[in-house]
Amino acid sequence: MTTNEFSALRAQAGVSIEDLSARLGYSTRQLYRWESGQGLPREAALTFLRSVVGDTSGEAAHTRFNFIDLFAGIGGLRKGFDAIGGHCVFTSEYNKFSQQTYMANFRDNHPIFGDITELKDAHEVPDHDVLLAGFPCQPFSIAGVSKKNSLGRSHGFACEAQGTLFFDVARILDAKRPAAFMLENVKNLTSHDRGRTFEVILKTLREELGYHVWYKVIDAGHFVPQHRERIVIVGFRDEVPFSWDRLRLPEKGTRRLRDILHPADGSEIPEHPYTLGADAIVNEKYTLTPKLWDYLQSYAAKHKAKGNGFGFGLVTPDDVARTLSARYYKDGSEILVSRGKGKNPRRLTPRECARLMGYPDDFRIPVSDTQAYKQFGNSVAVPVFHEVARIMQPHIQALLEGSQRRKAA
């Protein structure tokens, strides 16, 4: 989406700059900057305008379907599936702080289920059409499998995956047989435990559960100013002509950190405690103390002398960031924003972290900075899964329509 397209959408929607400012909270100055080509528009503004004009980018009308959100975190995966007509009927997330953020942003009529391993019977999960899960990866034990092999007994995922969190995904897929699923994990899932973890996952999904499966590593750098590679695994219960070739991936580097940093020039409405005063200046509390800055420089110098690459990542508005991690709350070392020569750098604010992960500015952050840094560092990059949901949508629709025809016959 270019600035010209932003202007065209606004004109098509018949929304004035002043009205858009009142609805979304961006200052008129910021909106005029977007129209004049000074920076890229926020995704929240684009989403709003698309909803006004009914723009589905040439796709079929959204399908109404139910989905479940496992290992939900703060809801990054579900946002893309909400956007294509999904209705969440079950959420599982064990962390109480993540639950707090999730509930502040999604108004569901079901409570959040905590630890999914405590769900005794997978049939208790509501019927659903799509399963979403960003499960942690764990090594699978081969002891039980080897013993059964030696005895000539058959075994399945219940043996191989028992005791892992993937097992809980598999047992729900087995019990409920949704039309589709989408799983997310770190890039190195394919090499985890010398490749055995991924081998068991694919075998379980394809051979044991009978799903048609595709996977791809996608770098969020196509959508946000951050290098962040994650593996996405998509599966359908029946054969469909799914293809990753339909992904629309903007050129990497199109977005730079200036697109997510607080401009501190009065073009944003102040958001306490992140920004203060009429110009929305970044709160000084995010600037590194002299002691911490000295420590990080000494640490980097020591490792550089040893030939290691360890150190801090100092960035400017023209840069693309390293991967934001859950440890960012400790010292912010992987992404430190330069404040100019002779000045200590600063951390990103939690709002900037939210933007870096592709969350719109109306996403609520009800937790402490420490918890917010952990949550955004553990989150998915939202625009990636908007795009994955988009290319899954026609196949979900086709499967649901096929099921309805069979029931009517």
N, C-alpha and C positions, 0 to 999 in steps of 0.2 A: 504494500500500500504506500503510494507516494503522497507527497504533500498535495499535488494537484488532484489526486484521487480523493483525498480528504476534503478538499474544497468542493469537488463535484458531489460527493456524498452529502455534504452539509447543504449545498444548494438544492439537491434533489429532495432532501428531507424537509426543506423549508424551515430550518432552524437557524435563528440568528446567533451571532457570537454571544450576545448578552444572555439569551435563553440557554444556550449550551453551558455558559459559565454558571448560571444559577442552578442548572440541573446536576452538573457533575462536580462543581467546586473548583474548577480551574479558573484562574484569573483571565479576564478578557485579554490582558497583555500576552499571556502565554498562548492563548488561542490564535491571536493575530500573528504571533511569531511562527506558529505552525503553517498558517496560510501563506506567509511570506517566504517560507522555505528555511527558516531558522530553527532547525531541529525537526525530528520526526514526531508525529502525534502519538499520544499515549493510546495503548490498546483499548482502554476503557472507553475513550471517546469514539474510537472507530466502531467498537461493538455496539455502542448506543446508537450511532448513526445508521449502522446496518440494520438494527432492529426496527428503526423508524421507517426505513424505506423498504423493509422486507427483503433485503439483499441476501440471497443464498448462494451467490457466486456461481450460478448455473447448475447447482445441485438440485436433486429432487427434493420435494417438500419433506420436512423433518418427520421422522417416524416416532410414534409414541411407543415407548418400550420401558420396561422396568430393568434396573440394574442393581447390583450390590457392590459395595466399596469396602474391600478388605485391606488391612494394614493401611488404613486411610490417611494417616498423618493429618495434615491440615486441609485435605480435600483437593489437592492439585490434579489428580487423575480425573476426578469426577467432573471438573469444570468443563472439560471438552465434551463429555457425554451428556451433561445438562444441556449444552448448546445445540445438540442434534436431536433433542426431543426426549432424552432419557429422564426417568423418574426413579430416584434412589429409594429403595424399599428396605435396605439393611446396611448398616455401617458397623465396622469393627475396627477399634483402635484402642490399644492398651494404655498409652501414655496420657495421664490426666491433664497435662498442660496442652497437649495437642487436641484433646477432646474439647478443651475450653475454647481454643481458637476455631475449631471446626463448628462447634455449636453457635459461635458468634457470627458465623458467615453463612450457615446453611440451616434453614428453618424446616426441619423434617418433622413428621408426626410419629417417628419411631425413636426410641432411646438408642444411644450408642452402646453396642455390645463391647465389652472390654477385651480380655484375652481370648482370642479365637480358639486357642487350644483347650479352653474350658467348655466349649460347645460339645456336648456329649454326642448328640445325634445330628448329623448334617441335614437330615430331613426337616429339622426345625427352622432352617433358613427359609425365608419366604420364596415362593416361586419367582424366577427372574429370567430375563432374556439374555443379559450380558453380565459377566463377572469381571470385575476390575480388581487387581491386586498388585501392590508394589512390595512383594514379600522379600525379607532379608535372605541372603543366600547362606547356606550351611553345608558342610560336607556330609555326605551320606555314608553310613556305616555299611561295610561290605561283609561283615562277619556272618550275619544271619543269612545273607544271600549265598555265601560260599558254602555254608553248612547245608542249606537246602539243595544246592546243586550237587553236593557230594552224596546226598541221599536220593537224588533223582526226583525230587519233588518240584513242582512248579511254584513259582512265586510271582508276585505282581507289585504294584506300587505300594500296597499296604505293608509289604515287607521291606522294600528298598527305601522308601521315603519315611517310614515310621519314625517319629521323634524329631522331624524337621518341620519347619513352618510351611514348606511347600506341600507337605502331606495334607495340611488343612485345606489348601487350595484344591488339591486333587480329590479329596474325599467329598468336597462340596460339588465339584464338577461331576463326579460320579453319581452322587445322589440326586442332583437337580437337573442335570443335562441341559444347561442353557444353550441358546443358539450360538453364542459367541463368547469369547473371553479376550482380555487384553492384560498382559502381565508386563511389569517393568522391573529392571534390575540394573546393577552396575555393569559397566562394559566387560569387566574381567570375569563375569559369570561363566563365559565360555572356556576360560582356562582355570577356573577355580577347582582346587583339588585335582590338578593335572587333567582337567577336562571331564572328570567323572560326574561332577555335579550336573553339568549341562547335559551330558549323555543320558543320565537318569531322568532328568526333566523332560527332554524330548521323547524319550522312549515311553514315559508315562503318558504324556499328552497324546502321542500318536498311536502307539500300539495298545496300551492298556485302556485308554479312554476313547480312542477312535476319532480324535479331532484332526482336522486338516490345519497344519501349523506353518506359519511364516515368522521369521525373525530378522531383525535389522538393528544395527548400531546407528543411532542418530545423534548428531552433535547439536546441542541447543544453540550453538554459536550461529546457526542459520537465522535464529529468531531474536536472540538476546545477546548483549555484549559480554558473553562469558563462554569459555571453552568448557563444555560439559557433555561428555559422551555417556549415553545410557543404551542398554539393549532393550528393545521392545519386542515382545512375543505376542503374536495375534493368532487366534484359532477360531475355526468355525465348525459347528457340529456336522454340517453337510458340505458337499463340495461346492465351492463358489469360485468365480474368476477374480479372486483378490490379487492385487499386484502392488508392490511398493513403487512401481513406476509412476503411480498417480500422485505420489507425494509432491507437494509444491514447496520446495526448499529455497527460500531467498538466499542470495549470495552471502557467504560468510563475510563479516566485517562491515555489512551495511549499517548495523547498529553499533554505536560506540558508547562508552560510559557516560558521555555528556547527555545521552538520552534518558539516563536513570538517575543522575546526580541532581541534588537540589541546586537550582540555579542561583539561589541567594541574592536575587536582584529585585525582589518584590513581585515577580511574575507568578509566584505560588502563594497560596493561602498558608500561613504558618500552621504547623501541626505540632503542638506541644506533646512530648518534650523533645522531639527530633529537631524542629526548627523554631526559632524565636524571633520576635519583633516584626515590624512592618515589612521588612525585606526578606523575612523567613530565612535568617542566617542559621547555619548549622550550629547546634548547641556545642559549646566548648567541651562538654564532657566526652565527646567522641574523639577529641584530639589526644594523641598519645602523650603520656607523661614523659618528662625528660629521662627518668629512670628506665622506663620500658623501651623507649626509642634507643637509648644507648645500648641496652641489652641486646635488642634485635640486630643492631648494626655490628656489635661485637660478635654475636653468634654467626651472622652471615660471613663476616671476615674470616673467622676461624675455619669455617667449612670451605670457604673459597680457597684458603691456603692449602687445604687437604685435597683440593681438586673435586670437591663435592658441589652439587648444585643447590644445596639447602640454603634457604634465606628467605627474606621477605619479598613481597611483590609490590613495588611502588608503581602506582598508575596515575595517569592524567586523564582528563576528559576525552582525549583522542584515542585512548587505548581500549583493548578488549581484555577482560579480567581472566585470571585463573579460575579454576573451579571453586565455587563457594562451598565450604565444608561445614559440618556440624560443630567443628572445633573453633569456628571463627570467634566465638565469644571469649576465648582465652586471651588472645592478643591481637587478633585481626590481621596477622602477618601475611596471609596469602593475598589480601587485597587492601592495600593502604593507599589512601588518596593523598596525593601530593598537595600541599598548601603553599608551595612556592619555596624558593631558595631561602635557607636559614630558618624555616619554620617546621615544627614537628608535623608529620602527616597525621591523618585521622582515619578512624574506621568508617566504613559505611554505616549509615543509620539503619535501623530495622526497616524503615520505609523504603530506603534505597535497595536493601536486600530483597524486599518483596518485589520491587520493580525488576531487579536483576533476574528474578525467577519468573517474571512474566505475569505477576499478579496485578490486577488493576488497582488504582489508588483508593477505590471504595472498599477494598478488602480490609477488614477490621483486624487490628493487632491488640488483643486484650491482655497479653501476658508481658512479663518483664523483658528487658532487652536480652538477658541471658537466654531465656527460653525462646524468644523470637529468633535469635541467631541460630539456635539449635534446630528450630523448626524449618526455617528457610534453607539452612544448610542440608537438611535431610530431604527436602521437598524435591519434586520433579519440576522441570521447567514447563510451565503451563502451556505455552503456545505449541510446543512439540505435540502434546496430546490433544489439543484442539485439532491439529492437522491429522493425526492418526485417527481420531474419531470421525473426521470428515470423510476419509477414504474407506472407513469401515461401514459408514452409514447406509449406503445403497445395498450392501450385502446383508446387513442386519434386517433391513426392510424387506428384501426379497425372501429371506428365510421365514420371517414372521407372516408375510402374505401367503407363502406356500403352506405354512402350518394352518392358517385360517381356511384356506381352500380345502385342505384335506379333511378338516373338521366338518366343513359344510357339506362335503360330498356324501 
